[in-house]
Amino acid sequence: MFNLFHKQIKQYSDLGAEDFHQGIQDKDAVVIDVRTAGEFNQGKLPKARNLDMMSPNFKQQIQNLPKDKSYYLYCRSGNRSGHACAMMADLGFEKVYNLAGGIISWPY
């Protein structure tokens, strides 16, 4: 009937700050901050663009992104960006990476 104990396989990768930092140096890397505009304005990673995951049109915004890029997502703690990565993977994006621990773990 229901398999409550079945763990779904993640289709994205959680990266520590060092691997995430290296990855965003790639020319095809797109850095996305999924926090609110207010959080984004308080501080962001270099080259980051803001797509608020809590926005009602978030899914529409990510659907319009090219699928041939590598996407590096982050939020404050890694939770929202993890959910956003899962959404992107479900939409067919293959190169999606989450900053484990979020921006609060960012030492750079």
C-alpha positions in Angstrom: 0.0 0.0 0.0 2.1 2.9 1.2 5.8 2.5 1.6 6.4 5.0 4.4 9.9 3.8 5.0 11.1 4.0 1.4 13.8 6.7 1.1 13.7 8.6 -2.2 17.1 8.9 -3.9 18.3 12.4 -4.2 18.9 13.6 -7.7 21.2 16.5 -6.7 24.4 16.7 -4.7 25.0 18.4 -1.4 28.4 20.1 -1.4 30.5 21.4 1.4 31.7 25.1 1.2 35.0 24.2 -0.4 33.6 22.1 -3.2 30.8 24.6 -3.8 33.3 27.4 -4.0 35.3 25.5 -6.6 32.2 24.6 -8.6 31.0 28.2 -8.9 34.3 29.1 -10.6 33.2 27.1 -13.7 32.1 29.2 -16.7 28.8 27.3 -16.9 28.0 27.7 -13.2 24.9 29.6 -12.3 24.6 30.6 -8.6 21.1 30.9 -7.2 20.1 32.3 -3.8 16.7 31.0 -3.0 16.2 33.2 0.1 13.8 36.2 0.2 14.8 39.5 -1.3 15.3 40.9 2.2 17.8 38.2 3.1 19.5 38.5 -0.3 20.0 42.2 0.2 21.7 41.6 3.6 24.5 39.7 1.9 25.0 37.2 -1.0 27.6 35.1 -2.7 29.5 36.5 -5.7 27.6 36.2 -9.0 24.4 35.1 -7.2 21.0 35.9 -8.6 18.0 35.8 -6.3 15.0 33.5 -7.1 12.9 33.4 -3.9 11.8 29.9 -3.3 8.8 31.1 -1.4 7.6 33.2 -4.3 4.4 31.8 -6.0 6.1 31.9 -9.4 9.3 30.1 -8.3 8.6 27.0 -10.3 7.8 29.0 -13.4 11.1 30.9 -13.0 13.2 27.7 -12.8 11.4 26.0 -15.6 12.6 28.7 -17.9 16.3 28.2 -17.1 18.5 26.4 -19.6 19.1 22.8 -18.7 22.7 22.7 -20.0 24.2 24.8 -17.1 25.4 23.7 -13.7 23.2 25.2 -10.9 24.6 26.0 -7.4 21.8 26.8 -5.0 22.0 28.1 -1.4 19.9 29.6 1.3 20.5 30.4 5.0 20.9 26.8 6.3 20.7 24.5 3.2 17.1 23.4 3.8 15.2 25.6 1.3 17.9 25.2 -1.3 17.8 21.4 -0.8 14.0 21.5 -1.6 14.7 23.8 -4.6 17.3 21.4 -5.9 14.9 18.5 -5.6 12.3 20.6 -7.6 14.9 21.3 -10.3 15.9 17.7 -10.5 12.2 16.7 -10.9 12.0 19.1 -13.8 14.9 17.4 -15.6 17.9 19.4 -14.5 20.9 17.1 -14.2 23.7 19.3 -12.7 22.2 20.7 -9.5 24.2 21.3 -6.3 23.1 22.4 -2.8 25.4 24.3 -0.4 25.2 22.0 2.6 24.9 24.1 5.7 23.8 27.2 3.7 25.4 30.6 3.6 26.0 30.5 7.4 28.6 27.8 6.7 30.3 30.0 4.0 33.9 30.9 5.1 35.0 32.8 2.0 
